[in-house]
Amino acid sequence: MSRTLTVVGVSGSPTHPSRTTVLVDDVARSYAEAAGGVSRTIQLAPLLPELGAGPFRNSLSPIVTEALEAVEGADILVVGSPAYRATYTGLFKLFFDHIGQYALIDKPVVLTATGGSDRHALLVEHQMRPLFGFFQSLTVPLGIYASENDFADYEIRSEDLRARIDTAVARTLPLIRANIDPQARLATREFARPDAF
Ligand SMILES: Cc1cc2nc3c(=O)[nH]c(=O)nc-3n(C[C@H](O)[C@H](O)[C@H](O)COP(=O)(O)O)c2cc1C
């Protein structure tokens, strides 16, 4: 790939500061560093009033539209939400309700979440993964969940969490690369054609 690879993070926390934003930003930076690309994290909290402006995309402000387009144009997406009532926040869903139905097909998506404890860690698998299944995205097989104890003063302080992030990047970047490298994609598609067997 000759152009610079872009990693876009989306933090669905309605608060600032936010542990979720810290996590999403760290994971997005880690993927960008490992892949030689650039990262950017979009916080949804400031967009909350504007996201409720109407049901259709043409009723949204330029700042929200720019965020939606950045997500749709990313090479790799890192999404994250705090657990609210055992699932992602309404803010997270409201944002993705405005993403084009076919805009994330084949997009590599890294799933992350934070919560008050580990009790709802499976929200990554049981709530977030199906949402991106709807979008026909390529959710990577390692999600990253962190609880409040993994942070201190809104910084990652847990060696275990750091190891989980490093492992996720090391194990899934080759899969992502295989998908976003046009030659690799072509080869995969050729192989996947029924008449190729
Ligand atoms: C309205 C509300 C609901 C919450 N529900 C849950 C929950 O169901 N499970 C959980 O583990 N934590 C729950 N929490 C705790 C947050 O998920 C946790 O503090 C999270 O790390 C906050 O992320 P943030 O700092 O990015 O906002 C809830 C917090 C709030 C404010």
The ligand as a Gaussian input file, in Angstrom:
#p B3LYP/6-31G(d) Opt

LIG

0 1
 C      -25.462000       4.949000      33.435000
 C      -24.308000       3.999000      33.696000
 C      -24.494000       2.647000      33.550000
 C      -23.445000       1.749000      33.777000
 N      -23.668000       0.416000      33.607000
 C      -22.642000      -0.460000      33.773000
 C      -22.837000      -1.858000      33.553000
 O      -23.922000      -2.316000      33.234000
 N      -21.767000      -2.684000      33.730000
 C      -20.531000      -2.227000      34.098000
 O      -19.585000      -3.022000      34.217000
 N      -20.313000      -0.898000      34.327000
 C      -21.341000      -0.015000      34.169000
 N      -21.126000       1.337000      34.351000
 C      -19.761000       1.784000      34.697000
 C      -19.017000       2.257000      33.444000
 O      -19.128000       1.347000      32.376000
 C      -17.522000       2.410000      33.758000
 O      -17.325000       3.314000      34.814000
 C      -16.770000       2.861000      32.518000
 O      -15.396000       2.578000      32.660000
 C      -16.946000       4.354000      32.275000
 O      -16.257000       4.686000      31.104000
 P      -15.880000       6.188000      30.757000
 O      -14.875000       6.643000      31.780000
 O      -15.301000       6.096000      29.397000
 O      -17.143000       6.982000      30.755000
 C      -22.165000       2.236000      34.162000
 C      -21.984000       3.616000      34.349000
 C      -23.030000       4.496000      34.110000
 C      -22.811000       5.974000      34.277000

